[in-house]
Amino acid sequence: MSRICIITGKKALKGNNVSHSNIKTKRRFYPNLQEKKFYIPETDEWVVLKVSAKGIKHINKNGVLNSLQKAYDKGIIY
């Protein structure tokens, strides 16, 4: 499974490790993803989502169903 947040669409970025002698080697910056279980009271079911820490804050503020709908509208979820 890919390392992409379902709510925010955050994914891994590329960059460089830079040593003291200024030698550059490739590295990846990964988002802070968590697998978290959320309850949807409208449908009376639990869902497991792979979301970033910012995505968890977004869900806590706006609700699970509303957050999933916004992500679907933006094209993050198919």
C-alpha positions in Angstrom: 0.0 0.0 0.0 1.3 3.5 -0.8 2.3 6.0 1.7 -0.4 8.6 0.9 -2.8 10.2 3.4 -6.4 9.5 2.3 -7.7 12.9 3.7 -5.0 15.4 2.8 -3.2 13.7 -0.1 0.2 14.1 1.5 2.9 11.8 0.1 6.6 11.2 0.2 8.9 13.9 -1.1 12.5 13.6 -2.5 15.5 15.4 -1.2 19.1 15.2 -0.3 21.1 14.3 2.8 23.9 16.9 2.9 27.0 15.9 4.9 29.5 18.2 6.6 31.7 18.0 3.5 28.7 19.0 1.3 28.3 15.5 -0.3 24.7 15.0 -1.3 23.0 11.6 -1.3 19.3 11.0 -2.1 16.7 10.5 0.6 13.0 10.6 1.1 10.8 12.7 3.4 7.8 10.6 4.6 4.6 12.0 5.9 3.5 11.2 9.5 1.0 8.5 8.6 -1.1 6.5 11.1 -3.5 3.7 10.6 -6.5 4.8 12.7 -10.0 3.4 13.2 -12.9 5.9 13.0 -16.5 5.4 13.8 -19.2 6.8 11.3 -22.4 7.3 13.3 -24.5 7.9 10.2 -23.9 4.5 8.8 -23.2 2.8 12.2 -19.9 1.3 11.1 -16.1 1.5 11.8 -13.6 2.3 9.1 -9.8 2.0 9.1 -8.0 4.9 7.4 -4.3 5.6 6.7 -4.2 9.3 7.6 -1.5 11.8 8.5 -1.4 13.7 11.8 -2.9 16.7 10.1 -5.6 14.5 8.6 -6.6 13.3 12.1 -7.0 16.9 13.2 -9.1 17.6 10.1 -11.3 14.6 10.9 -11.7 15.6 14.5 -12.8 19.1 13.5 -15.1 18.3 10.5 -16.2 14.7 11.1 -15.3 11.5 9.2 -18.0 11.5 6.6 -17.6 15.2 5.7 -13.8 14.8 5.5 -14.1 11.8 3.2 -16.6 13.6 1.0 -14.2 16.6 0.6 -11.3 14.3 -0.2 -13.5 12.6 -2.9 -14.5 16.0 -4.3 -10.8 17.0 -4.6 -9.9 13.8 -6.3 -7.7 12.3 -3.6 -10.1 9.3 -3.2 -11.5 7.7 -6.3 
